[in-house]
Each structure stands twice: as C-alpha cells, then as structure tokens.
Amino acid sequence: MFKNDMSMYIGLYNNKYGTIEELLEEITGNEEHQFWGACRDIAKQKLHNTCWRDASEKIDDRAFEVTQYMCNQIIVWIEKAKSGTGSLSRHLDDLATTIKWLFVRWISTFKNSFDKRYKFYIPPITHVSFDENSIYV
C-alpha cells in the first residue's frame, strides 16, 4: 500500500516538474505547497500499521511544525549537496530519487520530533483544562 501510494506521488511530481531545481525552488520556503501535504499523507499511510500508529494519529497536529522545519532545513541540505556532502547529494541523480528522499526525510523528521535526543524535539502539549467560572467575557 505505502509503496504504491509513494510511487503514485513520485510519478505525479516527476511529471509536473522537469528538473530537480524546479521542484526545490518551488517547495523551498513555501510551507503551503501541496508537496508537503503529500508528505503528510504518505507519512500517515506508512506509519499507520507500524509501532508508530499512535504517532501517526498526531500527524495533523505536528505537520505544520515538521513542514516549517523542512522548509528551513532544505536550504542547508541544498548547500551541503552542492559541496558534495550530506545525504541529499547522494539522491540528486534524478527527480524521482530526490522526491523519494524528501518524502522519507519528512517521515524521519516527524518521528524525530517525538525523541528528546534530537534538536527538533517537540514536547507534548500539556492538557489544559479551563474552568467555566474563570473565563470572563
């Protein structure tokens, strides 16, 4: 299921963009781009039937923060790739490979957001209860 869905999205974006540069230029810094929604959908599908099932139900809650991080970090990854370092540099062979790398990176970033050892850790939101009597209109 996951592989076919990922393949479908890869095919769609591979047909839409002629070059890797076009794709990266359009998604860099653009948190509203549909590509990031595709990343979220793929992450939901991939993580749903794994030990990450509980986390997959929180994707919509954390998707914006993960996408923001990706939009900011992609600039760093592109610069590293230009100098021949970083994992993106090994995935710039063709557009489909780059798209797959971005999907997998989004999923990894999402998973890392639950791990305190990573700098991109997002602490869980504490449950806040509101007392009706304390709210003044």
N, C-alpha and C positions, 0 to 999 in steps of 0.2 A: 504494500500500500504506500508506504513512505517513499520508496524509491521511484515508483511510478509518478506520484504527485510531484516529487522534486524534478523528475525528468520532464514533466509537463511544463513546469515553471521555467526550467532551463531552456526548453525549446521555445517558449513564448518570448523570453527576454533575448535569446540568441537571434530570433527573427526580427525583433524590434530594433535592436542596436547593431550597427555594422561593426563597431570596434569596441575594444575594452575601454579605450579612452572616453568614448561617447557615454557608455554606461557609468563609469566612475565620475565623470564630470556632472552627470545629471543627478546622481544619488548623493554625492558628497555635500554635506551640509544641508540637505533637503530632507528633514525628518518626516515630511508629509508625503514623500514619494511612495507610490504604490508598491515599489520593490520591497520596502520594509514591512508592508502588510503581508506580502508573500512570505517573507522570512518568518513572521509570526505564525502564519498558517502552517507552514512546514514544521516549525518547532512544536506546535500543538499536536500535529499528527504523529511526529516521530516520538515524542515523549509520552504520549497517552498510554501506550501499552508497555511501559517500562517501569522501573522503580522510581522514575521521576513523574509518575502520574499526578501526585498531589501538586507538584510544582507546575505541571502543565495546565492545571486549572487556574493558576495565578498568572499566566502569561499576559492576559489582557491588563492586569494590574501593573505589571512591570515592563510591558512592551515599550512604552514611551521612553523610559529611562535607558533601556537597553539600546533602543534606536538612537537616542541622543549620544550615548557613548560611542556607538559605531560610527555615527556621522562625524564626530570629533576625532576619533582614533584613525579613521580611514586615511586621513591626510598624513598621519605619521607613517602608516603602513605603506602608502604610496611612495613617500620619500625614501623609506628603507628599501623598498623594491627597486627603485631607480639606482640605488648604490649596490644592488645585488645581495642585500641582506634581508632577513625576515622571511616568514613563510609565504607571504604573498608573492615574493619574487619567484618562487618555485611553481606558482599557479597562474602565471601570466602567459602560458603557452597559447591558449585560445580563449575565446569569450565564455564558452560553456564551462571550462575549468575554473575560470575566475568567478563566475556566478555560483557554482557549487561551493567554492571556497568561502564566499561571502555568506551563503546560507548556513554552512557548518560553523563558521565563526560566530554568527548571530546566536545560534543554539548554544555554543560554548560560553559565550558572554552571558547569556541568560542563566545558564547553570552556575557559572562562577558568581553571579550576583547573590547566590544563597550561601556562599562559602566565605567565612570570615578571613580566611588566609589570603584572599585576593583583594587588591586595592579597589576593585569595583563592587565590593560587597554592599548590598542594600539591606540595612537592618529591617526586620519585620516591623510592620506598623503595629504599635500597641493599640489594643482595643480601648476605645474611649467611650464611656457611657455618659450621656447627657441627662441631667435631672431636669424634668419639665419645669420645676419651680425656679430653677436658676437661670432660665432663658427669659430675658425681658425683651419685649418688642416695642 
